[in-house]
Amino acid sequence: MLPPFSRYALLGVLFLTLPAMAAQRVLRYTDHEPYGGMRTTLINDVFFPAIEKESQGRLKVEAHWNGETAISYDALATISDGSKADMGIVVPEYTAKQLPLHQIFKSFAVGPDRGVQQVEFFRRVYRELPEFSAELERNNLVNLQFFLGYPVGFFTTKPLTSLTNLQNTTWRTASFWHQAYLTNTGAKTVSLPWNNDISTALQDGRLDGLMVNLDSGYDIHAERAAPNILLSPSLWLGHVYLLTMNKKTWESLDEQDRQAIQRAAATTQKALGATLDNNLTTMVKTLEQEGAHVRYLDKAELAAWQKAINSPQVQAQWVEKQKGEGVNNAGEMMQKVEALLEETRR
């Protein structure tokens, strides 16, 4: 048995230790997708452990997947409010009114064909064009890290010999940019909720094609009803997932913990390019194992499609519309993004 002095000394050590043990801060994370895909795996298995490691255990992430805290369309408001989540994924396409400038990326139908170039492009965007971070800050958000996805694919019920002549065909695509581009090639576009009924619509002839990122098509097994798939790594989609934090939460962190998160983001960013390329190869093999006929578009086909969709006209119309809504720098930012994109592709 310890003498009284030793017992008091031991209690003193314990009391001194308790504040350090209680100092760990738990950050609540929300994601609309289930854990297990390319992006969610990278976040959970690389980014989150890196945050704990770089902060020496001061920070811990409590993850909530599959829309448990907020569905995709509510994520920005939920994270901006901060009462239910401290950080999480915001998809700009779902919040076009709040993040108008972030819509610009998807207007460029063809981009870098390698993951490392795509990552470099977005890294430069957020480093060199402060207007994008400012747009997030106006929504009480700070961007911690961006993530990218698979390229777009054209899933069709019958083999396509050309993407430039789609008369008498009906397509489903979510992006307003892609709807305009398909229309310019002669297609009819329709709006349908994103669920397994799309595969049914392909089977019963209501749809002839689906323009969507490869993994989303696979998620509803569109390849079973539309087994003919055209793709190219250059059809990069321009779809960005922003891992954001509530601005007040970010500002409440100690400087050393903010730096720890930034180091964790840099570590994750280094892994992102190779992850994109490797997973694309795996996804194509998976689709082929499902019976899909996958064909890569050549440069001539891509060039012909780019000409047919007339994206400069569609972009110019969007810029004018934004002016009418008070976004007066949309044209300037479109030009700056295009310049960065061309530099990255060289």
VEXFITOR-963010 format. One line per 2 residues: their letters; for each residue x, y, z of C-alpha. Coordinates in Angstrom, 2 decimals, decimal comma. Layout:
% VEXFITOR-963010
a	X Y Z ~ ...
***
This chain:
% VEXFITOR-963010
ml	0,00 0,00 0,00 ~ 1,28 3,46 -0,96
pp	2,05 5,91 1,86 ~ -0,27 8,98 2,06
fs	2,24 11,27 0,36 ~ 2,68 8,89 -2,57
ry	-1,08 8,49 -2,94 ~ -1,54 12,27 -3,10
al	1,32 12,55 -5,59 ~ -0,29 9,90 -7,80
lg	-3,67 11,68 -7,64 ~ -1,92 14,89 -8,64
vl	-0,42 13,24 -11,70 ~ -3,83 11,86 -12,67
fl	-5,49 15,25 -12,36 ~ -2,75 16,81 -14,44
tl	-3,23 14,15 -17,08 ~ -7,04 14,43 -17,30
pa	-7,12 17,77 -19,13 ~ -4,77 16,41 -21,80
ma	-6,91 13,29 -22,18 ~ -10,11 15,36 -22,40
aq	-8,57 17,76 -24,91 ~ -9,29 15,45 -27,87
rv	-11,81 17,13 -30,13 ~ -14,33 15,09 -32,12
lr	-15,30 16,48 -35,53 ~ -18,64 15,24 -36,87
yt	-18,45 14,36 -40,57 ~ -21,39 13,91 -42,95
dh	-21,40 12,21 -46,37 ~ -24,34 11,45 -48,64
ep	-22,71 8,32 -50,07 ~ -22,17 4,98 -48,31
yg	-18,67 4,03 -47,25 ~ -16,88 1,71 -49,65
gm	-16,57 3,56 -52,96 ~ -13,38 5,07 -54,37
rt	-13,86 8,51 -52,82 ~ -15,29 7,43 -49,47
tl	-12,56 4,83 -49,00 ~ -9,85 7,40 -49,64
in	-11,46 9,79 -47,16 ~ -11,95 7,20 -44,44
dv	-8,73 5,23 -44,89 ~ -6,28 8,04 -45,73
ff	-7,60 11,50 -44,84 ~ -9,16 10,76 -41,46
pa	-6,21 8,73 -40,08 ~ -3,85 11,43 -41,35
ie	-5,80 14,06 -39,38 ~ -5,44 12,02 -36,18
ke	-1,76 11,34 -36,85 ~ -0,83 14,91 -37,78
sq	-2,72 16,32 -34,77 ~ -1,06 13,73 -32,50
gr	-4,47 12,51 -31,45 ~ -5,90 15,91 -30,57
lk	-8,47 15,58 -33,37 ~ -10,71 12,63 -34,15
ve	-13,34 12,32 -36,88 ~ -16,74 10,79 -36,24
ah	-18,06 9,77 -39,66 ~ -21,71 9,50 -40,66
wn	-22,21 7,95 -44,10 ~ -25,04 7,36 -46,56
ge	-27,01 10,51 -45,77 ~ -27,42 9,62 -42,09
ta	-26,96 13,27 -41,11 ~ -27,77 15,05 -44,38
is	-28,66 14,03 -47,92 ~ -26,64 15,48 -50,78
yd	-28,94 18,43 -51,48 ~ -28,99 19,45 -47,78
al	-25,28 19,07 -47,06 ~ -24,26 22,68 -47,69
at	-26,96 24,06 -45,40 ~ -26,23 21,45 -42,72
is	-22,49 22,10 -42,62 ~ -22,98 25,85 -42,90
dg	-25,28 25,75 -39,87 ~ -22,87 23,57 -37,88
sk	-25,34 22,26 -35,30 ~ -25,46 18,69 -36,69
ad	-22,13 18,42 -38,53 ~ -18,76 20,14 -38,38
mg	-17,50 18,98 -41,76 ~ -18,60 17,01 -44,78
iv	-18,96 16,69 -48,53 ~ -20,60 19,46 -50,54
vp	-21,35 18,85 -54,23 ~ -21,50 22,22 -56,02
ey	-23,81 20,89 -58,73 ~ -26,54 20,39 -56,12
ta	-26,27 23,98 -54,88 ~ -25,95 26,02 -58,08
kq	-27,65 29,08 -56,57 ~ -25,30 29,25 -53,59
lp	-22,16 28,28 -55,56 ~ -22,63 29,70 -59,07
lh	-18,94 29,99 -59,97 ~ -18,36 26,34 -59,07
qi	-20,68 25,37 -61,94 ~ -18,02 26,47 -64,42
fk	-15,89 23,31 -64,12 ~ -18,47 20,96 -65,58
sf	-19,01 23,22 -68,61 ~ -15,68 21,98 -70,01
av	-16,70 18,59 -71,35 ~ -13,15 17,50 -72,17
gp	-10,31 17,91 -69,70 ~ -7,02 16,33 -68,58
dr	-6,86 12,60 -69,30 ~ -4,74 11,63 -66,30
gv	-5,69 11,76 -62,66 ~ -2,55 13,60 -61,60
qq	-3,31 16,38 -64,11 ~ -6,89 16,68 -62,91
ve	-5,69 16,98 -59,33 ~ -3,10 19,58 -60,36
ff	-5,79 21,62 -62,12 ~ -8,04 21,86 -59,07
rr	-5,06 22,48 -56,81 ~ -4,17 25,49 -58,94
vy	-7,78 26,68 -59,05 ~ -8,02 26,93 -55,27
re	-4,50 28,31 -54,94 ~ -4,60 30,91 -57,73
lp	-8,26 31,89 -58,01 ~ -9,40 33,14 -54,57
ef	-12,91 33,83 -55,87 ~ -13,79 30,15 -55,42
sa	-12,76 30,03 -51,78 ~ -14,55 33,34 -51,24
el	-17,73 31,84 -52,65 ~ -17,53 29,07 -50,06
er	-16,79 31,51 -47,24 ~ -19,95 33,45 -48,10
nn	-21,75 30,21 -47,25 ~ -19,86 29,88 -43,93
lv	-17,65 27,11 -45,33 ~ -13,92 26,48 -45,59
nl	-12,65 23,98 -48,15 ~ -10,28 21,44 -46,59
qf	-9,77 19,07 -49,52 ~ -11,29 18,30 -52,91
fl	-12,03 14,90 -54,35 ~ -12,75 13,85 -57,92
gy	-14,61 10,96 -59,51 ~ -14,74 8,73 -62,56
pv	-15,11 10,15 -66,09 ~ -18,45 10,35 -67,81
gf	-19,64 7,42 -69,88 ~ -22,30 7,06 -72,56
ft	-24,44 4,01 -71,75 ~ -26,66 3,02 -74,71
tk	-29,11 0,22 -75,45 ~ -27,80 -0,07 -79,01
pl	-24,24 0,39 -80,31 ~ -23,43 3,98 -81,30
ts	-21,28 4,69 -84,33 ~ -21,25 8,43 -83,66
lt	-21,91 10,81 -80,78 ~ -22,45 13,76 -83,10
nl	-25,77 12,63 -84,58 ~ -28,22 11,59 -81,88
qn	-31,49 12,46 -83,60 ~ -34,49 10,34 -82,57
tt	-32,86 9,23 -79,32 ~ -33,88 10,02 -75,74
wr	-31,32 10,50 -72,98 ~ -31,16 11,05 -69,25
ta	-28,43 13,19 -67,73 ~ -28,50 15,33 -64,60
sf	-26,16 18,18 -65,51 ~ -27,74 21,20 -67,19
wh	-24,52 21,52 -69,20 ~ -24,78 17,96 -70,48
qa	-28,46 18,38 -71,26 ~ -27,58 21,33 -73,50
yl	-24,72 19,44 -75,14 ~ -26,89 16,41 -75,91
tn	-29,58 18,69 -77,31 ~ -27,00 20,27 -79,63
tg	-26,25 16,83 -81,07 ~ -29,91 16,23 -81,83
ak	-30,94 14,21 -78,78 ~ -34,01 14,67 -76,63
tv	-33,30 14,87 -72,89 ~ -35,67 13,99 -70,07
sl	-35,53 14,38 -66,30 ~ -35,92 11,23 -64,22
pw	-35,20 10,69 -60,51 ~ -31,90 8,92 -59,89
nn	-32,86 5,37 -58,93 ~ -33,20 1,88 -60,37
di	-36,22 2,96 -62,44 ~ -33,73 4,43 -64,90
st	-32,55 0,92 -65,74 ~ -36,21 -0,03 -66,26
al	-36,65 2,95 -68,58 ~ -33,67 1,73 -70,61
qd	-35,12 -1,75 -70,77 ~ -38,61 -0,73 -71,90
gr	-37,42 1,78 -74,50 ~ -38,30 5,06 -72,76
ld	-34,60 5,82 -72,73 ~ -32,00 5,12 -75,41
gl	-29,03 6,35 -73,45 ~ -27,62 7,56 -70,19
mv	-24,82 10,12 -69,84 ~ -23,34 9,72 -66,38
nl	-20,12 9,02 -64,51 ~ -19,16 5,36 -64,79
ds	-19,56 4,43 -61,14 ~ -23,03 5,93 -60,88
gy	-24,08 3,95 -63,94 ~ -22,69 0,83 -62,36
di	-24,44 1,55 -59,05 ~ -27,83 1,09 -60,73
ha	-26,45 -1,59 -63,09 ~ -27,30 0,46 -66,15
er	-24,83 -1,72 -68,08 ~ -27,29 -4,60 -67,95
aa	-29,95 -2,65 -69,84 ~ -27,55 -0,45 -71,81
pn	-24,45 -2,61 -72,31 ~ -22,78 -0,41 -74,93
il	-20,48 2,08 -73,25 ~ -18,38 4,80 -74,84
ls	-15,82 6,57 -72,70 ~ -12,54 8,40 -72,56
ps	-10,37 9,45 -69,62 ~ -10,51 12,92 -71,20
lw	-14,26 13,03 -70,50 ~ -13,26 14,03 -67,01
lg	-16,76 15,21 -66,00 ~ -15,48 18,27 -64,11
hv	-17,42 17,02 -61,10 ~ -15,76 18,03 -57,84
yl	-16,57 16,91 -54,30 ~ -15,59 19,50 -51,71
lt	-14,72 18,32 -48,23 ~ -15,65 21,43 -46,31
mn	-15,73 22,54 -42,70 ~ -18,03 24,96 -40,94
kk	-16,14 28,28 -40,94 ~ -16,73 28,97 -37,25
tw	-15,53 25,48 -36,36 ~ -12,39 26,02 -38,44
es	-11,68 29,34 -36,76 ~ -12,21 27,79 -33,32
ld	-9,40 25,29 -33,88 ~ -5,93 26,01 -32,59
eq	-3,46 27,03 -35,28 ~ -1,51 23,80 -34,76
dr	-4,66 21,78 -35,45 ~ -5,50 23,77 -38,58
qa	-1,99 23,09 -39,82 ~ -2,41 19,39 -38,98
iq	-5,54 19,20 -41,15 ~ -3,74 20,98 -43,99
ra	-0,87 18,48 -43,81 ~ -3,39 15,62 -43,84
aa	-5,01 17,14 -46,92 ~ -1,64 17,39 -48,68
tt	-0,99 13,71 -47,94 ~ -4,38 12,75 -49,34
qk	-3,94 14,92 -52,41 ~ -0,72 13,10 -53,30
al	-2,60 9,79 -53,35 ~ -5,59 11,08 -55,30
ga	-4,20 11,09 -58,86 ~ -3,01 7,48 -58,86
tl	-6,21 6,43 -57,11 ~ -8,30 7,93 -59,93
dn	-6,32 6,16 -62,67 ~ -6,14 2,79 -60,93
nl	-9,83 2,74 -60,08 ~ -10,82 3,65 -63,63
tt	-8,99 0,58 -64,91 ~ -10,70 -1,56 -62,28
mv	-14,13 -0,09 -63,01 ~ -13,81 -0,82 -66,75
kt	-12,88 -4,44 -66,01 ~ -15,85 -4,74 -63,67
le	-18,24 -3,40 -66,30 ~ -16,85 -5,82 -68,88
qe	-17,29 -8,70 -66,45 ~ -20,93 -7,64 -66,20
ga	-21,21 -8,13 -69,96 ~ -20,73 -4,53 -71,09
hv	-19,04 -3,68 -74,38 ~ -16,69 -0,82 -73,49
ry	-15,06 1,22 -76,23 ~ -12,66 4,11 -75,77
ld	-13,23 7,14 -78,00 ~ -10,26 8,17 -80,12
ka	-9,00 11,75 -80,46 ~ -10,86 12,34 -83,73
el	-14,16 11,26 -82,19 ~ -13,59 13,48 -79,16
aa	-12,76 16,45 -81,38 ~ -15,88 15,89 -83,49
wq	-18,07 15,64 -80,40 ~ -16,57 18,80 -78,91
ka	-17,40 20,66 -82,09 ~ -20,94 19,27 -82,23
in	-21,90 20,22 -78,67 ~ -20,95 23,88 -79,25
sp	-19,91 24,43 -75,65 ~ -18,67 28,04 -76,19
qv	-22,19 29,12 -77,14 ~ -23,73 27,31 -74,17
qa	-21,14 28,83 -71,83 ~ -21,79 32,33 -73,22
qw	-25,53 31,93 -72,64 ~ -24,88 30,82 -69,06
ve	-22,60 33,84 -68,44 ~ -25,34 36,21 -69,61
kq	-27,87 34,50 -67,37 ~ -25,52 34,87 -64,40
kg	-25,18 38,60 -65,05 ~ -28,93 38,87 -64,77
eg	-28,70 37,19 -61,37 ~ -25,97 39,50 -60,11
vn	-22,93 37,27 -60,72 ~ -21,01 39,85 -62,72
na	-17,64 38,07 -62,76 ~ -18,89 34,81 -64,29
ge	-17,39 35,58 -67,72 ~ -14,04 36,60 -66,26
mm	-13,87 33,45 -64,14 ~ -14,87 31,26 -67,10
qk	-11,87 32,63 -69,02 ~ -9,49 32,14 -66,09
ve	-10,62 28,55 -65,55 ~ -10,25 27,81 -69,25
al	-6,70 29,23 -69,25 ~ -5,71 27,06 -66,28
le	-7,30 24,04 -67,90 ~ -5,35 24,54 -71,12
et	-2,09 25,00 -69,20 ~ -2,70 21,82 -67,23
rr	-3,43 19,78 -70,36 ~ -0,16 20,73 -72,07
***
